[in-house]
């Protein structure tokens, strides 16, 4: 009769990744790819609108595009690194809608 060692429980990040359901992965993919893209586009548009008051239009567009590439990468990484799915659902779509509303307000009033 041989005694087998009990299986070791994973610790740290490995334990978290084994406990996540496939539905949560699907939500994180949706948040990272689709809603993260919407968020990035809206932040980029708002940055472009705000930068045109101090820079030439072409330079503002180029700078906001560079910011968008960095921001989209950050959002994708953050969507899988954060433990709170609720916080992601609040910040990513909410931030995108906030930037959209702010840019529409500033563009329609001719403030910028």
N, C-alpha and C positions, 0 to 999 in steps of 0.2 A: 504494500500500500504506500503510495507516494503522496506527499502533501504538496499541494500547489500553493504558490504565493498568491495572496489576494491582489487583484488588479489595483494599481495605483490610480487614485482619482486625479484628474488633471487640475492644475492650479493656475491662477492668474487669468490671462487673456484666453488661454486654451479652454478653460472651464466655461468662460462666457460664450465662446463661439460654439461649443457643443450644446449649450442650453438654448440657443436661439432657434426658433421655429422657422420653417421655410416661408411662412406668411410674413414674418418680420424681415427676412431677407428681401422678399419681393417689395415690401414697402420702402426699404432703404434704397433699393435699385430705382424705384419710381422717384423718390425724393432726390437722389443723387443725379440721375440722368435727365429726367424731364423737368421736374420742378426746379432743380438746380440750374438748368439751362435758362429757364424763364427768369429766375432770380438774377442770374448773371447778366442777361440781356437788359433787364430793367435797371440794374445798378450801372451798367455801362452807358445806357442812354441818359440816365440822370447825370452821370459824371461828364459826359460829352456836353450836355446842356449847360452845366455849371462851368465847365472849362472854357467854353466859347467866349465867356466874358473877359477872360484874361489872355487867352491864346488865340492864334489863328485857327480857323475852323478845321483845316486839314491836320494841324498838330494836335488839336483837341480830340479829333477822331482817332488818330493814331495812338495817343496816350490812353484813351478810354478803352481801346481794343487791347492794349497791353495789360491794362488792369483787369480786363475781362478774362484773359487767358489765365492769369494767376488766380483770380477769384474762383473760376470754375474748377480748377484743380483743387483749391482749398475746400470748396463745398463738397466735392466728391469724396475727398479724404475724410472730411468731418462727418459725412453721413454714415460712414462705417465705423468711425472711431468713437462717436458719442454713444453712451449707454442709454440715454433717455430718448426714446422714440417720440414721445410727446413734444419735447422741446424742439426736435427737428421739424415736426409737423406744424409747430407754431411759427418758428423763426423763418424757415425757407419760404413757404408760400406767403406768410404774412409780410416778410421783408420785401418780397417781390411786388406784392400789391401796394405796399406803402410807397416804394420807389416809383411804381407806375402812377399812382395818384399824385404824388408830388411833382413828377415830371410833367404830367398833364396840366396840373395847376399852374406851374411856372411857365409852360409854353403857351397856354391859352391867355394868361393875363399879360404876357409880354414883359414879365419882370426881368427875365434874363435875355 
